[in-house]
Amino acid sequence: MDNRFNPLRHIPDPSIQGYFTLVLFTMWSFFFGLVATYYMGWYGYNGFISFVVHCSLIIPLLLTRAAFLDAERDGAKWLIRLKKQINED
């Protein structure tokens, strides 16, 4: 992911950017692994497995969109407030 185009660039702390990138990477790797095993036929088709595979697509999409929108909207103001609060204590 190129940081020039990644919405997480609005988070001022590079370590937090890296954390969110790693979490999203792990989540998407799990999803693609699940989809690959499903479509290679390692699971038989049934309604529950189909539901799990479809939810494993929708949930990562929603979480990724939420992370990107929050980073773009606020510029990660929550992080700045948290650091101020920690420094005050």
HELIX and SHEET records of a PDB file:
HELIX    1   1 PRO A    7  HIS A   10  5                                   4    
HELIX    2   2 PRO A   14  TYR A   39  1                                  26    
HELIX    3   3 GLY A   47  ASP A   74  1                                  28    
HELIX    4   4 LYS A   77  GLU A   88  1                                  12    
END                                                                             
